[in-house]
Amino acid sequence: MRLRTNYVIILHFISIVMVFESLLILLPIIVSLIYREGIALELLASSVTILIPGLLLNIITRRFRNIEPRRKESIIIVSIGWFILGLFGTFPYLFTGAIPNFTNAFFESISGFTTTGSSILADIEALPKSVLFWRAETHWIGGMGIIVLVVAIMPFLNITGMYLYQSETSSAAEERVAVRIRYVARNLWLVYIGFTFAEIILLTLGKMSLFDSICHSFATVATGGFSTKNDSVAGYSPYVQYVVMLFMLLSGINFAVHLTMLKKDYRKALKNEELRTYLSIIFVAGMVITFILYANNSITFERAFRDSFFQVVSIITATGFATADYLVWPIQAILLIAVLMLIGASAGSTGGGIKVIRHLIAFKKVKQSIKSIIYPNSVISIQYNGNGVEQKHTSTIMGFIFVYLVILLVSVLILMVTGLDAPSSFGAAATCMAGIGPGFGTVGPVSNFLNIPEVSKYFLTFLMVLGRLELFSILVLFTRTFWRS
């Protein structure tokens, strides 16, 4: 039986996203008034320009607000929703003249909401504080996901939001919880908010201004990487850098593990295989690069340790903050950084990339295949956290990794055709798909994306959303079967 797609439901949820986004601009307006920047009216105009059509669309479609979106409609809502966020997110940049070029504003907006952290800004500190706050706010909202936010704080929606939640979050991270998805989303947001406030307090104790503390906390917990400074966090004290490092590390952990910790089930949390693998990778990579830097540079061991672990945590969690230019490090350290870009954080975290759990299951699959050759008559199952992993799940994971790498390779070739050199093409494609921020070549940690071709910027914004939604929610839209079924 063929079910018709209910486009009115899709438009209703898009209207909700628009109304939310218009209200989010109210905070930068307050910041502008506090610092007397004289652009509050421009910000208000950008908010109203989104609010009015959003409200009208909401009123027209409101009789459909209690209808549960099916999987197909949820995929469309989530996919279109991110581009809608990015499109209207350009208004504060354009209306204030902070970023007058639409292409650059769209790139910065999508980069913010997808928590990629890649930027076209050459002089960040020249921007008004209200605009800098908007950049940080796009990170914070995008970190947990706007659809998860809608499901969490819209109690008048008499729906579970199950398909919406699953369409935006990682299926590899799914923890079967015997409550409605709406309450799961609320609990995730409570942890998210708790981390944010904790980091703000700790950063202010390190003599960082309240404004910078808020902006950097938004960017850290969302693993985004937008800083209010041109040199990222390199100019701050070691204490501040360690605090940022700690919260990047925490934000790269599956938030379901944090919820388990809050329930005081510490044994279950610490037995999580992905968590142990994630921490082990960080420790090994951090120590290797520490000794490489200490042996090849005239710096103290503490400085080598801090720079090494900060960049390792920043890259694997896809945050993108920087305390050093890793492109001037020895080649062994640079190659290790490139590998970390392809690993990613934990599933169910705000971090990006392929995700540790997928690499872990893929490694177990390879190990199983080797054992099957040695013991052809034996039945060898794949175990994860003490439970058997079904064949269909391992096949999906192996397929995801293959598709991810193929898209990365094709993207590098496309970017080279548009005029970028090979290192910059790989760095730009890898960092935008994984949501990291800085890459290699001309888009390294001390550079930006301002001078790359316009067509490359639009292609990279597509890669940002593609990576943020973990490929298939976007790729399925390009199949005839999806629209026909």
N, C-alpha and C positions, 0 to 999 in steps of 0.2 A: 504493500500500500504506500503510495507516495503522499507525503505530507507537505502542504504548502508552507513556505517560509512566511512568517508573520512579520512583515517589515514595520508595522506600526509599533510592535513591541520593541523592535530594534531602535526606532526613532525615539521612543519614550525613554529608554535607558541613555541614549545619546544626549537627550535633553537634560537628564539628571546630571550627567558629567559636565555639561556646559554650565549649568547653574552652580554646581560646586566650584568649578574653576573660576567663575566670576566672583564668587565670595572669597576665594583664596587671595584675590588681589587686594582685598580690604586691608590685610596686614601690611603689605608694602606701602599702602596709602598712609597708615598710621606712622610707619617708620619715616616716610617723607615729611610728615608734619612735625615729628619729634626733632628731626635734624634740619628743618626749615629749608628744604631743598628747592621749593617752588615748583614741583612737578606733580603735586597731589591731584590737581585737576586732570592732568593727562592720564594718570593712573586710574582715576575714577572713570574717565571716559572709556578707557580700555575695558574696565569691568562692566560698565553699563552696556557696551557694544556686544558683549557676550551674554549678559544677563537677559536682555529683552527678547532676543530670538529664542534663547533657551527656555524662558518662561512660557512664551507663546506656544512653542512646540510641546512643552510639558502639559499645558492646558488642553491642547488639541488631542493629545494621546492619553490623557490621564485615566480614562475608563479601562485601559489595558494594564494599569500598574500592578494589579494583583495576579496577573497571569504569569505562570512560571515559564521562563524562556527555555526552549529545548536546547539540546547540545549544538545543533547547527546555528541557531540564532545566537547562542552565547558566544560561539567562536567569532561570528560576524561582529557582535557588539564589542568584544574585547579587542579584536584586530582594528576595527575602525576607530574605537575609542582612543587608542594611543595616538593615532594620527590627528584626530580631532583635538586632543590635548595639546599636541605639538603645534598645530595650526593656530589655535587661539592663544596659546602661550607666547606667541610672537608679539601680541598686542602691547604688553608693557614695554618691550624693547623698541617697537616701532613708534608708538605714541609719544614716548619720552625722548626719542632720538638717540637713545643709548646705542642701539644697533640699527641704523637707518636702512640697511640693505635687507630685503626680505629673505633671501637665501641664507645669509649669515644668521639672521634672527631665527629662522626655522631650524637651522642646524643646532644653534645654541639651545633652543627650546626642547627639541627632541632629545638632545644629549642630556639635558637636565632631567626630564621626566623619565627617561629610560635608565637614569643613573650611570650613564656612560662616562661623563666628565670630560670628554673631548671638547675643546673650546676654540673659537675663532678670535678671541680677544687677545690683543697684543699688550694692552695696558689695562689690566683688571682694576687696579687701584684708582683709575681715573673715573670709573663709573660711580653714579650716585649710590648711596648706601641702600636706598629703597630698591634699586634695581639689583644690587648684589643680594639683597634679602630675597627677592623674587627668584633669582638663580638658585639660591640655597633651598628655598621652599619647594621648587619644582623637584629637586632631588628627594626631599623628605617625603613628599606625597607619592612620588613614583617608586620609592624604595619598597614599600609594602604593596603598592599597586592600587590604583584608583578604583578598580572594580571591587577589590577586597574592602576598600573603605566604604563604598556604596552599600555593599552587602552588610557591613558591620554596623553602620549608624543610620540605617533607614528602617526603623521599627515598623513603620506603617506599610512596608512591603510585606504582604502576607505570603512570602515565598521562602524557600530554603536557600536559593541562590547557589545550589550545588554545582550546576554546570558552569555558571559564571566563575565561581571560585576555581574549579578545576581547569577551566580554559586559560586562566591567567597564571596560576601557580604551577609549580613543577609536579608532574605526576609521579616522578621518581621519589618525591619527598612525602608522598601521601601517608599520613598516619590515620588509621581508622579510628575515629573518635565517635562515641555513641551519643552525640548531641548534634543539634542543627548546625549547619555550616556557619550560620550567622554568628553564633556564639563562639565558635572557633575563631572566626575572623576578629571578633571583639577581643578575645584573649591575646591573639597575636599583636593587635594594635596596642594593648596595654603594656606588653613587654617592650614593644618598640618605643612607646612614649617613655617608659621607665628608663630605658637605656639612654634616651636623648637627654632627659633631665639630669641623670647621673653624670653624663659627660659634661654638660654645661656647667654644673657645679664644680667638677674637678678642674676644668679648664680655667674657670674664673679664679680658682685658688692658685693657679699657676700664673696669675697676673695677666691673663689674656682679657681683653675688654669683653664686656657682656655681649656686645653686638657680634664680635668675631667668634666668641664662644658658641653662640647660638648657630651662626652660619656654619661653623666647622663641625658642630655636633650634628646638624641636619645632614651634612655631606658625609660624615663618618658612618653614622648608624645606617644610612641608606646605601653605604658603599658607593658613593657618587664621585667625590673628589674635587668638586668646585670649591676653590679657596677664595678668600677675599684679598689675597696677596699675590703679587706677581711671581714670587719665588715659592708658592705653595706654603708648606709649613717649615721650610728649611730655616727661616729666620727666627723661629721660636726656640724657646729653651728646651734642653733635653727632657725636662719634666713634661712639658706639653707634648713633645713627640712621643714619649712613652705612653701617655694617656690616650692619644689618638691611636697609637699602635694597638693598645689593649682593646679599645672599642671596635676597631676594624676587625680584630681577631674574633671578638664575640659576635659581631654582626655577620661574620662568615660561617657561623655555626647554624645548623638547622634550628629554626625557632621552635619546632616541636620538642627539641631537646631542652631548650630553655624552659618551656612549659612543664616538662617532666621534672626538671630541677626545682621549679617553684612548688611542685607537689611533694617535694622532699624525697622523691624516688631516685636518690643519687646513684644507687647501684645500677639501675636500668639505664640511666643517662650515660654513665661512664663505660658501660658495656657496648655502647653504640659503635659499631665497626667503622662507620663513616667518620665519626668524631675522632676516633683514635688514629685513623689513617690521615685525616686532615691535619691534626696536630703533629703527627710524625713527619709528614712532608715539610711542614713549616720549619720544624726543628732541624731536620737534616739539611735542607736547602739553606737555611739561615746560617748554620754553623759552617757549611762548606764555603759560602760566600764570605763569611767573616774572616776565615783564615786566608782566603784569596786576597781580600782587601788589605789585611794586616801585613801579609807577606810582600805585597807589591806597592804599598803606599806608606808614606811617612806620617802615620796617624796612630793615635792610641788604640789599644785593643777595645776600649769601651766605645770609641767612635766607630770603629770598624763593625763592632757588634750591633750598635744602634742603627747605622746606615743599612747594614745588611738585612737585619730582621724587619726594619721598617719597610724597605722596598719589597722584601719577600711577602710580607703580610699584605701590603698594599696591592701587589700584583695578583696574588692568588685569590684575594677577596674581590678583585676587580674594582677597588676603590680609586686608585690612581693618584693619591697624594704622593708628593716627592720630597725627600730631604737631600737628595743627591742626584746628579746626572749619571744614571747607570750606563749610558752609552760611552762614557770615558773609562769604564771599568775594564779589567782584562777580559779577553774574549770568552774565557771559560765562564765567567760570571754572567756575561751578556747572554750566552746560550742557555744558561740555567734559567734566567729571567724569561726567555722566550718559551721554554718548556712550561714554566709556571702559568704563562698566559693561556696555554691550551688545557691546563688542568681545571682551574676554576675553584670556586668555593663549595660549600656543602649545599645539597639540594634543600629547598625550604628555607634558605637564608636570603638575605637581600643581595648577596654576591652573584656574579655572573659566571660565564664560562660553561664548559661541558659538564662540570660538577664531579666531585670526588666519588660519589656513589656509583656513577656510570663507569668511571675508570676501574673502580674496585670490582664491580660485577664483571666487567670485560676481562679483567685479569683472572678472575675465578673461572670464567668461561674458557679462556685459553688454557689454564691449568687443567680444567676438566677434559678438554680435547686431547691434551698430551697424555693424560692418564688413561683415556679411552683407547689410545693407540697401544699403550703398554699392556693394559688389561682389557682386551676387546670384549670379553664376556661379562664384565662387571657393570653394575648400574651405579653411576657416580652422579650424585645430585649436587647442585650449587646451594650452599647455605649462606644466609645473610642474617645476622643477629639471631642465630639459632633457628631460623625458619627456612624452609625450602623455597627457592625462587623458581617460579614456573618458567617453562621453556619460552612461552610467548613473551614474557617480560625480558628475558635475556636477549631474545631476538630483537625486540624493540630497542633495547639499549645499544646493542651492536649496530643496528641500523641507524640510530641517531648519531653515533660517533662517526660512522662512515659518511652520512649525509653532511654532517657538520664540516668534516675535513674537505669533502668535495666542494661544498659551497665556499669554503675559505680559499681553496686553490683557484676556483673560477673567479672569485672576487679579486684576488691578487692580479690575475691576468687582465680583468676588466679595468682595474685601476691603472695598470701599466699602459693600457691602450689610451687612457684619458690623459696620460702625460707624466704620471708619477714614476719615480725610479723604483727598482725592485725592493730595496729595504723599506722604503716609505710605504709602498703598496702593501707589503706583508704586515708592517706595523699598523697601518691604518685599518686594514681589513680585520686583523686579529683583535685589535683593541676595541673596535666598534661592535663586532659580533659578541665579544665577551663582556662588553660594558666596562672596560678598564680605564680608558682615557688617553694616557700617553702611549706612544708606540715606539717605532724605530725611525731612523733616517730624519727627514725633515719634520716629522710629527713626534719627535722624542719628548722627554720630560721637561726640557727647557725651551721647547718650540710650541707651535700651535698649528691649527688647521686653516688659518686665514688665507694663505696664498695658494692653496690647492685649487684646481679647476672647479667651477660651479657644478658641473655635471658629476664630479666626484663627490661633492658635498651631498647632493641629493641621493646618490647611490649609497653613501655611508649612513645617511639617516635611515634609509630602508634597512640596512644591515643592523642598525641599533635596535629597531623595533623587532626585526626578525630574531635577533639573539635574545632580546628581553622576553619574548613569548616562546622561546625555545623551539624555533623553526616551524613545527608542524601546524600550529594554529594559523600561521601566515601561508605556508606552502599549500595547505589544503584548499585555500581560496582560488588557487590557480589550476584546479583540477575540474574537469567537466562532471565527474561523478559526484562531487560535493554539491554542485548546483542542481543536478538532476535528481538526486536521491532525497 
